[in-house]
Amino acid sequence: MKREVLLVGVVLIVIYFLVVSAAIISNNIFDKSWKEFKEGELDETKSDKKNKAHFWYKASVSLENFSRIYLKALVIGYLMAIIEQLIEQGISHLFH
């Protein structure tokens, strides 16, 4: 039972780091896109560059917010699993 809980915890932590990495990458793309938009000339491509920068900004913010919520849920879920294990061990000691 402990092995399965540990395996699930490791998988969830790996997913968390993948989400954080995606947030960092999208933030870097946003910075690059915003710089292109600011340096661009006033023509029809400027609005395309602004839209691209805006998209990557929204993506990075969304991923960052998701990673914060995910981390909180991960910690709470893992603590609940640990507490459940402690309670089960305590109950089994009472009956033996």
N, CA, C and O atoms as a printed pandas DataFrame, in Angstrom:
     atom_number atom_name residue_name chain_id  residue_number  x_coord  y_coord  z_coord
0              1         N          MET        A               1    0.828   -1.204    0.000
1              2        CA          MET        A               1    0.000    0.000    0.000
2              3         C          MET        A               1    0.867    1.261    0.000
3              4         O          MET        A               1    0.586    2.224   -0.713
4              5         N          LYS        A               2    1.926    1.236    0.814
5              6        CA          LYS        A               2    2.801    2.410    0.875
6              7         C          LYS        A               2    3.489    2.653   -0.464
7              8         O          LYS        A               2    3.717    3.795   -0.863
8              9         N          ARG        A               3    3.816    1.563   -1.149
9             10        CA          ARG        A               3    4.500    1.685   -2.437
10            11         C          ARG        A               3    3.609    2.380   -3.462
11            12         O          ARG        A               3    4.083    3.222   -4.225
12            13         N          GLU        A               4    2.323    2.035   -3.485
13            14        CA          GLU        A               4    1.395    2.652   -4.430
14            15         C          GLU        A               4    1.214    4.134   -4.132
15            16         O          GLU        A               4    1.170    4.957   -5.046
16            17         N          VAL        A               5    1.110    4.471   -2.852
17            18        CA          VAL        A               5    0.955    5.879   -2.463
18            19         C          VAL        A               5    2.192    6.669   -2.871
19            20         O          VAL        A               5    2.082    7.792   -3.363
20            21         N          LEU        A               6    3.358    6.088   -2.667
21            22        CA          LEU        A               6    4.599    6.754   -3.051
22            23         C          LEU        A               6    4.683    6.927   -4.562
23            24         O          LEU        A               6    5.107    7.978   -5.043
24            25         N          LEU        A               7    4.287    5.912   -5.308
25            26        CA          LEU        A               7    4.312    5.985   -6.768
26            27         C          LEU        A               7    3.368    7.069   -7.283
27            28         O          LEU        A               7    3.727    7.835   -8.177
28            29         N          VAL        A               8    2.165    7.132   -6.720
29            30        CA          VAL        A               8    1.212    8.170   -7.116
30            31         C          VAL        A               8    1.771    9.550   -6.788
31            32         O          VAL        A               8    1.638   10.480   -7.583
32            33         N          GLY        A               9    2.390    9.683   -5.629
33            34        CA          GLY        A               9    2.993   10.962   -5.252
34            35         C          GLY        A               9    4.080   11.393   -6.222
35            36         O          GLY        A               9    4.153   12.562   -6.599
36            37         N          VAL        A              10    4.915   10.461   -6.623
37            38        CA          VAL        A              10    5.991   10.777   -7.569
38            39         C          VAL        A              10    5.413   11.201   -8.916
39            40         O          VAL        A              10    5.889   12.161   -9.521
40            41         N          VAL        A              11    4.393   10.492   -9.387
41            42        CA          VAL        A              11    3.763   10.840  -10.665
42            43         C          VAL        A              11    3.150   12.235  -10.593
43            44         O          VAL        A              11    3.297   13.026  -11.525
44            45         N          LEU        A              12    2.465   12.542   -9.497
45            46        CA          LEU        A              12    1.847   13.860   -9.354
46            47         C          LEU        A              12    2.889   14.973   -9.290
47            48         O          LEU        A              12    2.674   16.058   -9.830
48            49         N          ILE        A              13    4.006   14.709   -8.638
49            50        CA          ILE        A              13    5.076   15.710   -8.569
50            51         C          ILE        A              13    5.692   15.929   -9.948
51            52         O          ILE        A              13    6.004   17.064  -10.310
52            53         N          VAL        A              14    5.869   14.861  -10.718
53            54        CA          VAL        A              14    6.398   14.997  -12.082
54            55         C          VAL        A              14    5.446   15.831  -12.935
55            56         O          VAL        A              14    5.888   16.690  -13.698
56            57         N          ILE        A              15    4.138   15.582  -12.810
57            58        CA          ILE        A              15    3.152   16.380  -13.552
58            59         C          ILE        A              15    3.248   17.842  -13.147
59            60         O          ILE        A              15    3.171   18.727  -13.999
60            61         N          TYR        A              16    3.415   18.104  -11.854
61            62        CA          TYR        A              16    3.546   19.486  -11.379
62            63         C          TYR        A              16    4.741   20.167  -12.038
63            64         O          TYR        A              16    4.620   21.290  -12.526
64            65         N          PHE        A              17    5.883   19.503  -12.058
65            66        CA          PHE        A              17    7.065   20.118  -12.654
66            67         C          PHE        A              17    6.912   20.310  -14.159
67            68         O          PHE        A              17    7.472   21.254  -14.716
68            69         N          LEU        A              18    6.172   19.442  -14.820
69            70        CA          LEU        A              18    5.897   19.645  -16.246
70            71         C          LEU        A              18    5.039   20.889  -16.467
71            72         O          LEU        A              18    5.277   21.652  -17.403
72            73         N          VAL        A              19    4.042   21.093  -15.607
73            74        CA          VAL        A              19    3.189   22.279  -15.726
74            75         C          VAL        A              19    3.999   23.544  -15.454
75            76         O          VAL        A              19    3.858   24.537  -16.167
76            77         N          VAL        A              20    4.842   23.511  -14.431
77            78        CA          VAL        A              20    5.680   24.677  -14.131
78            79         C          VAL        A              20    6.632   24.960  -15.287
79            80         O          VAL        A              20    6.841   26.120  -15.643
80            81         N          SER        A              21    7.207   23.925  -15.871
81            82        CA          SER        A              21    8.093   24.113  -17.024
82            83         C          SER        A              21    7.345   24.730  -18.195
83            84         O          SER        A              21    7.867   25.614  -18.874
84            85         N          ALA        A              22    6.122   24.265  -18.433
85            86        CA          ALA        A              22    5.312   24.840  -19.514
86            87         C          ALA        A              22    5.005   26.306  -19.242
87            88         O          ALA        A              22    4.998   27.116  -20.169
88            89         N          ALA        A              23    4.752   26.657  -17.984
89            90        CA          ALA        A              23    4.494   28.057  -17.631
90            91         C          ALA        A              23    5.727   28.920  -17.880
91            92         O          ALA        A              23    5.613   30.035  -18.389
92            93         N          ILE        A              24    6.885   28.417  -17.529
93            94        CA          ILE        A              24    8.128   29.166  -17.743
94            95         C          ILE        A              24    8.389   29.343  -19.238
95            96         O          ILE        A              24    8.757   30.431  -19.681
96            97         N          ILE        A              25    8.199   28.282  -20.007
97            98        CA          ILE        A              25    8.422   28.364  -21.456
98            99         C          ILE        A              25    7.460   29.353  -22.098
99           100         O          ILE        A              25    7.870   30.171  -22.922
100          101         N          SER        A              26    6.172   29.286  -21.726
101          102        CA          SER        A              26    5.205   30.211  -22.323
102          103         C          SER        A              26    5.484   31.646  -21.898
103          104         O          SER        A              26    5.242   32.576  -22.667
104          105         N          ASN        A              27    5.988   31.837  -20.684
105          106        CA          ASN        A              27    6.353   33.187  -20.246
106          107         C          ASN        A              27    7.537   33.713  -21.051
107          108         O          ASN        A              27    7.572   34.891  -21.404
108          109         N          ASN        A              28    8.500   32.852  -21.339
109          110        CA          ASN        A              28    9.639   33.266  -22.163
110          111         C          ASN        A              28    9.194   33.614  -23.584
111          112         O          ASN        A              28    9.674   34.585  -24.170
112          113         N          ILE        A              29    8.277   32.818  -24.132
113          114        CA          ILE        A              29    7.756   33.119  -25.470
114          115         C          ILE        A              29    6.998   34.440  -25.451
115          116         O          ILE        A              29    7.086   35.228  -26.392
116          117         N          PHE        A              30    6.244   34.679  -24.361
117          118        CA          PHE        A              30    5.536   35.958  -24.237
118          119         C          PHE        A              30    6.523   37.119  -24.236
119          120         O          PHE        A              30    6.319   38.105  -24.944
120          121         N          ASP        A              31    7.589   37.011  -23.449
121          122        CA          ASP        A              31    8.583   38.087  -23.402
122          123         C          ASP        A              31    9.154   38.369  -24.787
123          124         O          ASP        A              31    9.299   39.525  -25.186
124          125         N          LYS        A              32    9.475   37.307  -25.513
125          126        CA          LYS        A              32   10.016   37.460  -26.858
126          127         C          LYS        A              32    8.978   38.086  -27.794
127          128         O          LYS        A              32    9.305   38.976  -28.580
128          129         N          SER        A              33    7.722   37.620  -27.707
129          130        CA          SER        A              33    6.656   38.153  -28.560
130          131         C          SER        A              33    6.379   39.616  -28.242
131          132         O          SER        A              33    6.144   40.417  -29.146
132          133         N          TRP        A              34    6.405   39.965  -26.962
133          134        CA          TRP        A              34    6.145   41.353  -26.565
134          135         C          TRP        A              34    7.257   42.267  -27.067
135          136         O          TRP        A              34    7.006   43.391  -27.500
136          137         N          LYS        A              35    8.494   41.767  -27.002
137          138        CA          LYS        A              35    9.620   42.562  -27.504
138          139         C          LYS        A              35    9.480   42.788  -29.009
139          140         O          LYS        A              35    9.741   43.887  -29.499
140          141         N          GLU        A              36    9.067   41.747  -29.747
141          142        CA          GLU        A              36    8.841   41.891  -31.189
142          143         C          GLU        A              36    7.734   42.900  -31.464
143          144         O          GLU        A              36    7.831   43.695  -32.398
144          145         N          PHE        A              37    6.689   42.866  -30.657
145          146        CA          PHE        A              37    5.574   43.801  -30.832
146          147         C          PHE        A              37    6.040   45.233  -30.592
147          148         O          PHE        A              37    5.701   46.133  -31.360
148          149         N          LYS        A              38    6.808   45.447  -29.539
149          150        CA          LYS        A              38    7.271   46.802  -29.216
150          151         C          LYS        A              38    8.236   47.335  -30.274
151          152         O          LYS        A              38    8.227   48.526  -30.585
152          153         N          GLU        A              39    9.061   46.456  -30.820
153          154        CA          GLU        A              39   10.040   46.893  -31.811
154          155         C          GLU        A              39    9.469   46.958  -33.222
155          156         O          GLU        A              39   10.088   47.529  -34.119
156          157         N          GLY        A              40    8.290   46.374  -33.420
157          158        CA          GLY        A              40    7.690   46.310  -34.758
158          159         C          GLY        A              40    7.269   47.672  -35.264
159          160         O          GLY        A              40    7.023   48.601  -34.495
160          161         N          GLU        A              41    7.193   47.762  -36.578
161          162        CA          GLU        A              41    6.767   49.011  -37.198
162          163         C          GLU        A              41    5.239   49.077  -37.206
163          164         O          GLU        A              41    4.566   48.072  -36.977
164          165         N          LEU        A              42    4.713   50.241  -37.467
165          166        CA          LEU        A              42    3.263   50.433  -37.467
166          167         C          LEU        A              42    2.687   49.960  -38.796
167          168         O          LEU        A              42    2.564   50.739  -39.741
168          169         N          ASP        A              43    2.347   48.716  -38.859
169          170        CA          ASP        A              43    1.693   48.170  -40.046
170          171         C          ASP        A              43    0.708   47.092  -39.611
171          172         O          ASP        A              43    0.427   46.938  -38.423
172          173         N          GLU        A              44    0.190   46.353  -40.577
173          174        CA          GLU        A              44   -0.838   45.365  -40.239
174          175         C          GLU        A              44   -0.286   44.185  -39.448
175          176         O          GLU        A              44   -1.048   43.499  -38.766
176          177         N          THR        A              45    1.023   43.930  -39.523
177          178        CA          THR        A              45    1.579   42.808  -38.767
178          179         C          THR        A              45    1.707   43.134  -37.283
179          180         O          THR        A              45    1.843   42.233  -36.455
180          181         N          LYS        A              46    1.662   44.417  -36.949
181          182        CA          LYS        A              46    1.808   44.786  -35.541
182          183         C          LYS        A              46    0.652   44.228  -34.710
183          184         O          LYS        A              46    0.867   43.767  -33.589
184          185         N          SER        A              47   -0.569   44.264  -35.244
185          186        CA          SER        A              47   -1.698   43.721  -34.484
186          187         C          SER        A              47   -1.575   42.201  -34.341
187          188         O          SER        A              47   -1.970   41.643  -33.317
188          189         N          ASP        A              48   -1.034   41.533  -35.354
189          190        CA          ASP        A              48   -0.802   40.094  -35.243
190          191         C          ASP        A              48    0.213   39.794  -34.145
191          192         O          ASP        A              48    0.049   38.853  -33.369
192          193         N          LYS        A              49    1.259   40.606  -34.094
193          194        CA          LYS        A              49    2.276   40.409  -33.059
194          195         C          LYS        A              49    1.701   40.691  -31.675
195          196         O          LYS        A              49    2.037   40.011  -30.705
196          197         N          LYS        A              50    0.833   41.696  -31.591
197          198        CA          LYS        A              50    0.203   41.998  -30.305
198          199         C          LYS        A              50   -0.706   40.845  -29.884
199          200         O          LYS        A              50   -0.716   40.460  -28.715
200          201         N          ASN        A              51   -1.466   40.295  -30.825
201          202        CA          ASN        A              51   -2.336   39.160  -30.512
202          203         C          ASN        A              51   -1.532   37.942  -30.064
203          204         O          ASN        A              51   -1.921   37.233  -29.136
204          205         N          LYS        A              52   -0.405   37.710  -30.738
205          206        CA          LYS        A              52    0.457   36.588  -30.364
206          207         C          LYS        A              52    1.011   36.793  -28.957
207          208         O          LYS        A              52    1.021   35.860  -28.154
208          209         N          ALA        A              53    1.469   37.998  -28.656
209          210        CA          ALA        A              53    1.996   38.296  -27.324
210          211         C          ALA        A              53    0.900   38.146  -26.269
211          212         O          ALA        A              53    1.138   37.609  -25.187
212          213         N          HIS        A              54   -0.303   38.626  -26.593
213          214        CA          HIS        A              54   -1.416   38.531  -25.647
214          215         C          HIS        A              54   -1.772   37.069  -25.377
215          216         O          HIS        A              54   -2.044   36.699  -24.235
216          217         N          PHE        A              55   -1.771   36.236  -26.420
217          218        CA          PHE        A              55   -2.065   34.813  -26.250
218          219         C          PHE        A              55   -1.063   34.165  -25.304
219          220         O          PHE        A              55   -1.452   33.450  -24.380
220          221         N          TRP        A              56    0.235   34.412  -25.531
221          222        CA          TRP        A              56    1.248   33.775  -24.691
222          223         C          TRP        A              56    1.223   34.322  -23.269
223          224         O          TRP        A              56    1.555   33.609  -22.322
224          225         N          TYR        A              57    0.831   35.584  -23.116
225          226        CA          TYR        A              57    0.681   36.139  -21.769
226          227         C          TYR        A              57   -0.432   35.402  -21.026
227          228         O          TYR        A              57   -0.261   34.988  -19.879
228          229         N          LYS        A              58   -1.578   35.244  -21.699
229          230        CA          LYS        A              58   -2.704   34.539  -21.069
230          231         C          LYS        A              58   -2.322   33.091  -20.756
231          232         O          LYS        A              58   -2.685   32.570  -19.702
232          233         N          ALA        A              59   -1.599   32.445  -21.659
233          234        CA          ALA        A              59   -1.188   31.059  -21.439
234          235         C          ALA        A              59   -0.267   30.946  -20.233
235          236         O          ALA        A              59   -0.429   30.046  -19.409
236          237         N          SER        A              60    0.701   31.857  -20.126
237          238        CA          SER        A              60    1.636   31.772  -19.003
238          239         C          SER        A              60    0.937   32.048  -17.679
239          240         O          SER        A              60    1.218   31.384  -16.681
240          241         N          VAL        A              61    0.024   33.025  -17.661
241          242        CA          VAL        A              61   -0.710   33.327  -16.428
242          243         C          VAL        A              61   -1.610   32.153  -16.048
243          244         O          VAL        A              61   -1.688   31.782  -14.877
244          245         N          SER        A              62   -2.285   31.571  -17.032
245          246        CA          SER        A              62   -3.173   30.436  -16.753
246          247         C          SER        A              62   -2.389   29.246  -16.211
247          248         O          SER        A              62   -2.809   28.612  -15.243
248          249         N          LEU        A              63   -1.259   28.944  -16.830
249          250        CA          LEU        A              63   -0.444   27.825  -16.360
250          251         C          LEU        A              63    0.127   28.095  -14.974
251          252         O          LEU        A              63    0.214   27.185  -14.149
252          253         N          GLU        A              64    0.515   29.333  -14.717
253          254        CA          GLU        A              64    1.042   29.683  -13.401
254          255         C          GLU        A              64   -0.034   29.528  -12.329
255          256         O          GLU        A              64    0.225   28.974  -11.261
256          257         N          ASN        A              65   -1.232   30.013  -12.612
257          258        CA          ASN        A              65   -2.333   29.868  -11.659
258          259         C          ASN        A              65   -2.688   28.400  -11.452
259          260         O          ASN        A              65   -2.924   27.966  -10.324
260          261         N          PHE        A              66   -2.724   27.635  -12.548
261          262        CA          PHE        A              66   -3.018   26.211  -12.436
262          263         C          PHE        A              66   -1.968   25.506  -11.585
263          264         O          PHE        A              66   -2.303   24.648  -10.770
264          265         N          SER        A              67   -0.692   25.868  -11.772
265          266        CA          SER        A              67    0.361   25.198  -11.005
266          267         C          SER        A              67    0.248   25.512   -9.521
267          268         O          SER        A              67    0.535   24.653   -8.687
268          269         N          ARG        A              68   -0.166   26.725   -9.178
269          270        CA          ARG        A              68   -0.363   27.061   -7.758
270          271         C          ARG        A              68   -1.499   26.243   -7.156
271          272         O          ARG        A              68   -1.358   25.677   -6.072
272          273         N          ILE        A              69   -2.621   26.182   -7.861
273          274        CA          ILE        A              69   -3.771   25.413   -7.373
274          275         C          ILE        A              69   -3.414   23.929   -7.298
275          276         O          ILE        A              69   -3.762   23.250   -6.332
276          277         N          TYR        A              70   -2.722   23.434   -8.319
277          278        CA          TYR        A              70   -2.332   22.030   -8.370
278          279         C          TYR        A              70   -1.406   21.687   -7.207
279          280         O          TYR        A              70   -1.549   20.631   -6.591
280          281         N          LEU        A              71   -0.456   22.578   -6.902
281          282        CA          LEU        A              71    0.465   22.323   -5.800
282          283         C          LEU        A              71   -0.286   22.259   -4.479
283          284         O          LEU        A              71   -0.019   21.384   -3.655
284          285         N          LYS        A              72   -1.221   23.178   -4.271
285          286        CA          LYS        A              72   -2.011   23.148   -3.033
286          287         C          LYS        A              72   -2.808   21.855   -2.936
287          288         O          LYS        A              72   -2.842   21.222   -1.881
288          289         N          ALA        A              73   -3.449   21.459   -4.035
289          290        CA          ALA        A              73   -4.227   20.217   -4.037
290          291         C          ALA        A              73   -3.320   19.007   -3.817
291          292         O          ALA        A              73   -3.696   18.060   -3.127
292          293         N          LEU        A              74   -2.135   19.045   -4.401
293          294        CA          LEU        A              74   -1.180   17.953   -4.243
294          295         C          LEU        A              74   -0.761   17.802   -2.789
295          296         O          LEU        A              74   -0.751   16.693   -2.256
296          297         N          VAL        A              75   -0.420   18.901   -2.153
297          298        CA          VAL        A              75    0.011   18.866   -0.755
298          299         C          VAL        A              75   -1.132   18.394    0.141
299          300         O          VAL        A              75   -0.938   17.530    0.996
300          301         N          ILE        A              76   -2.316   18.959   -0.056
301          302        CA          ILE        A              76   -3.466   18.572    0.769
302          303         C          ILE        A              76   -3.807   17.095    0.565
303          304         O          ILE        A              76   -4.052   16.375    1.533
304          305         N          GLY        A              77   -3.822   16.648   -0.678
305          306        CA          GLY        A              77   -4.126   15.244   -0.957
306          307         C          GLY        A              77   -3.106   14.297   -0.356
307          308         O          GLY        A              77   -3.464   13.250    0.185
308          309         N          TYR        A              78   -1.843   14.659   -0.448
309          310        CA          TYR        A              78   -0.803   13.798    0.097
310          311         C          TYR        A              78   -0.864   13.765    1.616
311          312         O          TYR        A              78   -0.667   12.712    2.222
312          313         N          LEU        A              79   -1.137   14.914    2.240
313          314        CA          LEU        A              79   -1.296   14.944    3.697
314          315         C          LEU        A              79   -2.496   14.107    4.134
315          316         O          LEU        A              79   -2.437   13.410    5.147
316          317         N          MET        A              80   -3.573   14.177    3.372
317          318        CA          MET        A              80   -4.748   13.365    3.701
318          319         C          MET        A              80   -4.431   11.877    3.599
319          320         O          MET        A              80   -4.903   11.089    4.418
320          321         N          ALA        A              81   -3.642   11.483    2.607
321          322        CA          ALA        A              81   -3.255   10.077    2.463
322          323         C          ALA        A              81   -2.387    9.633    3.639
323          324         O          ALA        A              81   -2.540    8.518    4.137
324          325         N          ILE        A              82   -1.488   10.490    4.077
325          326        CA          ILE        A              82   -0.635   10.167    5.223
326          327         C          ILE        A              82   -1.476   10.044    6.489
327          328         O          ILE        A              82   -1.293    9.111    7.270
328          329         N          ILE        A              83   -2.399   10.987    6.692
329          330        CA          ILE        A              83   -3.272   10.941    7.870
330          331         C          ILE        A              83   -4.130    9.680    7.845
331          332         O          ILE        A              83   -4.334    9.044    8.879
332          333         N          GLU        A              84   -4.633    9.321    6.665
333          334        CA          GLU        A              84   -5.435    8.102    6.545
334          335         C          GLU        A              84   -4.618    6.878    6.931
335          336         O          GLU        A              84   -5.119    5.994    7.626
336          337         N          GLN        A              85   -3.365    6.817    6.488
337          338        CA          GLN        A              85   -2.497    5.696    6.845
338          339         C          GLN        A              85   -2.267    5.641    8.354
339          340         O          GLN        A              85   -2.298    4.566    8.952
340          341         N          LEU        A              86   -2.036    6.804    8.965
341          342        CA          LEU        A              86   -1.818    6.842   10.412
342          343         C          LEU        A              86   -3.060    6.395   11.173
343          344         O          LEU        A              86   -2.960    5.672   12.165
344          345         N          ILE        A              87   -4.228    6.825   10.708
345          346        CA          ILE        A              87   -5.474    6.425   11.362
346          347         C          ILE        A              87   -5.685    4.919   11.228
347          348         O          ILE        A              87   -6.060    4.258   12.197
348          349         N          GLU        A              88   -5.448    4.370   10.034
349          350        CA          GLU        A              88   -5.605    2.925    9.840
350          351         C          GLU        A              88   -4.644    2.139   10.718
351          352         O          GLU        A              88   -5.018    1.107   11.274
352          353         N          GLN        A              89   -3.416    2.612   10.847
353          354        CA          GLN        A              89   -2.447    1.932   11.703
354          355         C          GLN        A              89   -2.864    2.025   13.165
355          356         O          GLN        A              89   -2.721    1.064   13.920
356          357         N          GLY        A              90   -3.383    3.191   13.563
357          358        CA          GLY        A              90   -3.837    3.362   14.940
358          359         C          GLY        A              90   -5.015    2.471   15.266
359          360         O          GLY        A              90   -5.074    1.892   16.350
360          361         N          ILE        A              91   -5.955    2.352   14.342
361          362        CA          ILE        A              91   -7.129    1.502   14.560
362          363         C          ILE        A              91   -6.717    0.036   14.610
363          364         O          ILE        A              91   -7.239   -0.721   15.429
364          365         N          SER        A              92   -5.795   -0.374   13.752
365          366        CA          SER        A              92   -5.366   -1.777   13.759
366          367         C          SER        A              92   -4.629   -2.116   15.053
367          368         O          SER        A              92   -4.707   -3.250   15.524
368          369         N          HIS        A              93   -3.916   -1.151   15.635
369          370        CA          HIS        A              93   -3.233   -1.393   16.910
370          371         C          HIS        A              93   -4.238   -1.513   18.046
371          372         O          HIS        A              93   -3.984   -2.229   19.015
372          373         N          LEU        A              94   -5.360   -0.837   17.952
373          374        CA          LEU        A              94   -6.376   -0.925   18.998
374          375         C          LEU        A              94   -7.006   -2.310   19.064
375          376         O          LEU        A              94   -7.369   -2.781   20.142
376          377         N          PHE        A              95   -7.137   -2.966   17.905
377          378        CA          PHE        A              95   -7.810   -4.254   17.866
378          379         C          PHE        A              95   -6.860   -5.435   18.008
379          380         O          PHE        A              95   -7.310   -6.580   18.041
380          381         N          HIS        A              96   -5.573   -5.188   18.091
381          382        CA          HIS        A              96   -4.630   -6.306   18.259
382          383         C          HIS        A              96   -3.988   -6.299   19.595
383          384         O          HIS        A              96   -3.172   -7.171   19.892
